[in-house]
Amino acid sequence: MKIDRDAVSVKNRLQEAMQLRWSKLKQQLEVRFAPALQGCLSVELTKYSKPTRSENGEFFVLLDNKKIFSASEYAAYRDSAGQYYRQPEDFDAHGITTEFRAYDDLHQSLSWSIDEFASKPNPLLRGLAAADSRFGRRRLAEVRIDEENPFVVEIVNARLAKATGPAVLPGR
């Protein structure tokens, strides 16, 4: 089996560049979080130096040190029920992504308006939009919890609970 060393080299250089910029992107994302979530919510990215098939790296979101979202290249092709998805257009519909796509989407999100951020089909982006300080309390109250992805629901509930104590919204 012939290995395309140029392709491997390009991927390695891309991963290294991504790692160098991750700390800055993380800082820029987390400074936008609502005051109620500052210090409680964090975005993380790992990269393994000698990855196995199931450990290429991982992007994850922590809320009170509990992992509430995870994305990796290997896991992106399976959902929690074990269903395999091969087409990236299926990913948004099922709330799955890769760590590379998450990084790219989050980097782009820095230039989006809050309306554009919150209207994306990817649940990761909608959830982090709900964590954004520009996403107001009225808009939080309008989130349709019964129709939303569990990650987005977790962010909305956490933000409401931490801002004012336990809150009960219609549909909860």
C-alpha positions as CSV (number, residue, x, y, z in Angstrom):
1,M,0.0,0.0,0.0
2,K,1.5,3.3,-1.1
3,I,1.1,6.3,1.3
4,D,0.9,9.7,-0.2
5,R,3.5,11.4,2.0
6,D,2.7,14.9,0.7
7,A,-1.0,14.5,1.7
8,V,0.1,13.3,5.2
9,S,2.5,16.2,5.5
10,V,-0.2,18.7,4.5
11,K,-2.6,17.3,7.1
12,N,0.1,17.3,9.8
13,R,1.0,21.0,9.0
14,L,-2.7,21.9,9.1
15,Q,-3.2,20.2,12.5
16,E,-0.1,21.9,13.8
17,A,-1.3,25.3,12.6
18,M,-4.7,24.6,14.1
19,Q,-3.1,23.8,17.5
20,L,-1.1,27.0,17.5
21,R,-4.2,29.1,16.9
22,W,-6.6,27.1,19.2
23,S,-5.7,28.9,22.4
24,K,-6.5,32.3,20.7
25,L,-9.8,31.0,19.3
26,K,-10.8,29.5,22.6
27,Q,-10.1,32.8,24.3
28,Q,-12.1,34.7,21.8
29,L,-15.1,32.3,22.0
30,E,-15.1,32.1,25.8
31,V,-14.9,35.9,26.4
32,R,-18.3,36.1,24.5
33,F,-20.1,33.8,26.9
34,A,-22.8,35.4,29.0
35,P,-21.6,36.4,32.5
36,A,-23.7,33.6,34.0
37,L,-21.6,31.0,32.1
38,Q,-18.2,32.6,32.5
39,G,-15.9,30.1,34.2
40,C,-18.6,27.3,34.0
41,L,-18.6,26.7,30.3
42,S,-15.5,25.9,28.3
43,V,-14.6,24.7,24.8
44,E,-11.7,22.3,24.5
45,L,-9.7,20.6,21.7
46,T,-7.3,17.7,22.1
47,K,-4.9,16.2,19.6
48,Y,-3.1,12.9,20.0
49,S,0.5,12.6,18.7
50,K,0.1,8.9,17.8
51,P,-3.6,8.5,17.1
52,T,-5.3,5.2,16.8
53,R,-8.3,4.8,14.7
54,S,-10.6,5.9,17.5
55,E,-8.3,8.6,18.9
56,N,-7.6,11.2,16.2
57,G,-8.4,14.0,18.5
58,E,-11.5,15.5,20.0
59,F,-13.4,18.7,20.3
60,F,-15.6,18.9,23.4
61,V,-17.6,21.4,25.5
62,L,-17.6,21.2,29.3
63,L,-20.3,22.7,31.6
64,D,-19.3,22.6,35.3
65,N,-16.5,20.2,34.3
66,K,-19.0,17.7,32.8
67,K,-18.7,16.9,29.1
68,I,-21.9,17.9,27.4
69,F,-20.8,17.8,23.7
70,S,-18.1,15.8,21.9
71,A,-16.9,15.7,18.3
72,S,-14.2,13.6,16.7
73,E,-13.5,12.5,13.2
74,Y,-14.0,8.9,14.1
75,A,-17.2,9.3,16.0
76,A,-18.7,11.7,13.5
77,Y,-19.7,8.9,11.3
78,R,-21.8,7.2,14.0
79,D,-24.6,8.6,16.1
80,S,-25.5,7.5,19.7
81,A,-27.7,4.7,18.3
82,G,-24.9,3.3,16.3
83,Q,-26.2,4.5,12.9
84,Y,-23.5,5.3,10.4
85,Y,-23.5,8.4,8.3
86,R,-21.2,8.8,5.4
87,Q,-22.3,12.1,3.9
88,P,-21.4,15.4,5.6
89,E,-24.9,16.8,4.7
90,D,-26.4,14.2,7.1
91,F,-24.3,15.5,10.0
92,D,-26.2,18.6,10.8
93,A,-29.5,16.8,10.7
94,H,-28.3,14.3,13.3
95,G,-26.2,16.8,15.4
96,I,-22.8,15.3,14.6
97,T,-19.6,16.9,13.5
98,T,-15.8,16.4,13.3
99,E,-13.3,18.2,15.4
100,F,-11.9,19.9,12.2
101,R,-15.3,21.1,11.1
102,A,-16.1,22.3,14.6
103,Y,-12.9,24.3,14.6
104,D,-13.6,25.8,11.2
105,D,-17.2,26.7,12.1
106,L,-16.2,28.3,15.4
107,H,-13.5,30.3,13.7
108,Q,-16.0,31.6,11.2
109,S,-18.6,32.3,14.0
110,L,-16.4,35.1,15.3
111,S,-17.5,37.3,12.3
112,W,-21.2,36.3,12.4
113,S,-24.1,38.3,13.8
114,I,-25.9,36.6,16.7
115,D,-28.9,36.1,14.3
116,E,-26.7,34.3,11.8
117,F,-25.0,32.3,14.6
118,A,-28.3,31.2,16.2
119,S,-29.9,30.2,12.8
120,K,-27.2,27.6,11.8
121,P,-28.4,24.0,11.4
122,N,-25.5,22.6,13.4
123,P,-26.6,22.1,17.1
124,L,-23.1,22.9,18.3
125,L,-23.3,26.4,16.8
126,R,-26.9,27.0,18.0
127,G,-25.9,25.9,21.5
128,L,-22.8,28.2,21.7
129,A,-25.0,31.0,20.2
130,A,-27.3,30.5,23.2
131,A,-24.3,30.8,25.5
132,D,-23.2,34.1,23.8
133,S,-23.9,37.3,25.8
134,R,-25.5,38.8,22.6
135,F,-28.2,36.1,22.8
136,G,-30.7,38.0,25.1
137,R,-33.0,36.7,27.8
138,R,-36.1,37.2,25.6
139,R,-34.5,35.1,22.9
140,L,-33.6,32.5,25.5
141,A,-37.3,32.3,26.5
142,E,-38.3,31.8,22.9
143,V,-36.2,28.7,22.4
144,R,-38.5,25.7,21.6
145,I,-37.1,23.3,24.1
146,D,-39.3,20.4,22.9
147,E,-38.0,20.7,19.4
148,E,-34.3,21.5,20.1
149,N,-31.2,19.3,20.3
150,P,-30.3,18.2,23.8
151,F,-27.0,20.1,23.7
152,V,-28.8,23.4,23.0
153,V,-31.4,22.6,25.8
154,E,-28.6,22.0,28.2
155,I,-26.9,25.4,27.5
156,V,-30.3,27.2,27.6
157,N,-31.2,25.6,30.9
158,A,-27.8,26.2,32.4
159,R,-27.8,29.9,31.4
160,L,-31.3,30.5,32.8
161,A,-30.5,28.6,36.1
162,K,-27.2,30.3,36.7
163,A,-28.6,33.8,35.9
164,T,-31.6,33.7,38.1
165,G,-31.8,30.5,40.0
166,P,-33.9,27.6,38.7
167,A,-36.3,28.7,36.0
168,V,-39.3,27.0,34.6
169,L,-40.2,27.9,31.0
170,P,-43.1,26.6,29.0
171,G,-42.4,23.2,27.6
172,R,-40.0,22.1,30.4
